[in-house]
Amino acid sequence: MPEQDGADTRRRTQRDATLPAIAAARFVRARWVDRIGGAASLERRQRRGLERLLRERMPRAAHYRGGLDRLGDAPVVDKATVLADFSGFNVRGIPLDTALAEARAAEASRDFRGELPGGVTVGLSSGTSGRPGVFLVDPAERMRWAGTVLGRLLDRRSLVQLVQPWLPPLRIAFALRANSNLYESVASRRLSFAFVDLVAPFEQIRQGVAGARPDVLVAPSSLLVELARAGLRGELGIEPRLVVAVAEVLDDADSELVESAWGVRPRRVYQATEGLLALDCDRGRLHLNEQSIVVESEWIDGSEVVGGRFVPIVTDFDRSTQLIVRYRLDDVLRMPARGQRCGCGNPARVIDAVEGRADEVIEAFAPDGRVVRVFPDAVRRAMTTASTAEWGIRWAPDAIEVAIDPLDPEHARAVRGALARLFETVGAVLPELDVVALAPRRLGAKQVRIARAPAATQEETADVV
């Protein structure tokens, strides 16, 4: 056993020594190389990536044992399909129960440094559908992610600061629901990371962000708005050069508010359990991450030629631990007409918007009457950890209605307890809470998990599902 332990330690040491080089190579590629060769080069890269996926990775996953000759031979899957055969969709055969136990233990302890054997990190995300999503990434994948994001998003001044040893390290603050090794993959003498826990009272969040003094601030859109308001009131005292919106849709009004606070237009990252899907370029246009994924379009209206809305079916040929192959997302994307390429030099397609992911921040009250905002990502996490039931929320400042299916005493108690703990954590008084049966969604109605209850004089316009 000591010999085996020593061999494992040597392998980990050798692996860890190569990781910075992986991040650096991906940074260079994302920053400069991806622009060379235009659309033809991008198509070659996708073709080679799909060949590796079909030939090398898919045969190692039990769900695809035997392999496939063409991507089109693979069935379209969704979150329910993957969760039902979780071990079959990852090359290490990790069971869902094992992954969930690791993720939920981290959620409960707020310590996200744990790993499964082989350095695999587990992430838990409720997503917009409310059902828990679980993702697995190994150390090399974490490095490729970090190199891609930094290479695509960093402004020139931040890049100079990163490479000049006589300048202070580049400070990056993540204000998120969950910390992860994924976000700290490339911490070094030149990069300083600070995690600010989103599951906390806003005053604690504000102090954490102020104390980090970030050059780069990353947070959900709704939190960026609240931080921007605090900044405009003179209560924050930070001057980030780069602001990155994640997790939620950033609309134009909120983007303008953030810009008025710090003088920089926020950049967007569209990322989900299924991977890194799109990033803003320096011209403010959202590019699909087609250097790592293939996106098929299930059109709702319009077409590839004229543009329009579609549901994306994603294949990620860059991931090597948990396979994402012809995975149908819940989101709706809007794309311009074919041929409208961006002048930034990135040949990947541009999407005009991510629709169907916006939910509202719940406004409640502190014991002293102050308004407390409970952010949607924290609400989704609470509902996910409470129950696997289908759910939806209608809220007003003095009342919350939670609709669940199935409606039974066990699920109702779990929901009440989870929301009570969340509101206590953020320093809010839990409003009157009513747990009811989830009504069937009207045909064609937009799927909305969290919505503010309409005024009594207004006609209801959307179902909560």
Buried (B, 14 or more C-beta within 10 A) or exposed (E): EEEEEEEEEEEEEEBEEEBBEBBBBBBEBBBEBBBEEEEEBBEEBBEEBBEEBBEEBBBBBEBBEEBBEEBEEBEEBBBEBBBEBBBBBBBBEBEBEBBBEBBBEBBEEEEBEEEBEBBBBBBBBBBBBBBBBBBBBBBBBBBBBBBBBBBBBBBEEBBEBBEEEEEEBBBBBBBBBBBBBBBBBBBEEBBBBBBBBBBBBBBBBBBBBBEBBBBBBBBBBBBBBBBBBBBEEEEBEBBBBBBBBBBBBBEEEBBEBBBEBBEBBBBBBBBBBBBBBBBBBBEEBBBBBBBBBBBBBEEEEBEBEEBBBBBBBBBBBBBBBBBBBBBBBBBBBBBBEEEEBBEBBBBBBBBBBBBBBBBBBBBBBBEEEEEBBBBBBBBBBBBBBBBEBBBBBBBBBEEBBBBBBEBEEEBBEBBBEBBEBBBEBBBBBBBEBEBEEBEEBEEEBBBBBBBBBEEEEEEEEEBBB
